[in-house]
Amino acid sequence: MDRKMANRKLIRLSQLKTKLATENLEEIDWVTFGVIVKKVTPQSANNGRTFSIWRLNDLRDLNECVSLFLFGEVHKEHWKTDQGTV
């Protein structure tokens, strides 16, 4: 993990909103970790394609979640991922 995190900044999901408002994250090599705390049943978009929505949390502040929308190949590959997965 130390090797993979070298020269990268860890930003907690619960800090993401603040960091997006105060820092230019496009210029920083950053990573975050989250736990799937809720999965919505796959939905169909207006164009007929299916997508998933996951609610992610870092377990530090349970009131701060990030919604992740999965489309295309990402949806096809990961939509069965279990709630509770990191």
N, C-alpha and C positions, 0 to 999 in steps of 0.2 A: 504494500500500500504506500509506503514511503516513496518508492521509486515512481509510482503512478502519480503521486501528488506533488512531486518535485516541481518547483516553479509555478505551481497553481495555487489559487486562492480558494479556500473553502468559504462558501456563503450558505448559511443555513436557510432553509425554505422560509422560516419565520422571519428572516431578515431581508428576504428578496425584494419585497415592495419598497422598503426604505432604501436599499442599495440601488435599485433601479432609478429612484428619484434623485439620489445624491451622487452617483458615480456613473461614469461612462463604461459600462460593462463590456461593450464591444471591443474595448482596448485592453481588456484583462483576460487572461486565461484562467477561468474559474470553473468550479464544479459545485454541485450540490447533491445531497442525498435525500431521499424521501421514502416514506412508507405509504403503500396504497391503503388508505383508510376507508375509501368508499368507491365502489364501481357502479356506474349506471349501466343498465341493460343496453347493449349496442343499439344505436339509432340509425335511421336512414336519412341521408341528406336529400335536399330537393333534386339533386341529380341522380338519385337512386343508389349512391354508394353508401356503404355501411361504415360507421365510425364508432369509437368508444370514448367515454369520458371517465377519467380517473380523478379522484380527489386525493392529493398527496399532502403529507404532513411530516414534520421532522421530530415529532413527539416532544418537542420542547414547549411549544405553545399550541395547544389543541384548538384554539380559536382561529389560528392562521393556517389556512389551507391554500393550496395552489391547484387549479383545475388543469389537467393535461388532456388535450384532445388528440386521439390517435386516428390517423387516416391512412388509406392505401396499404402498402406493404407492412408498415409498422402495425397497423390495426390487425391485419391478417396473421402476423407472426405472434402478437402479444395479447390479443383480446381475452385469451383464456387464463392469463396470469392471475394467481389467487390474491384476493384481498389479504393484506398483511405482509405482502412481499416487499422487500427493500429494493 
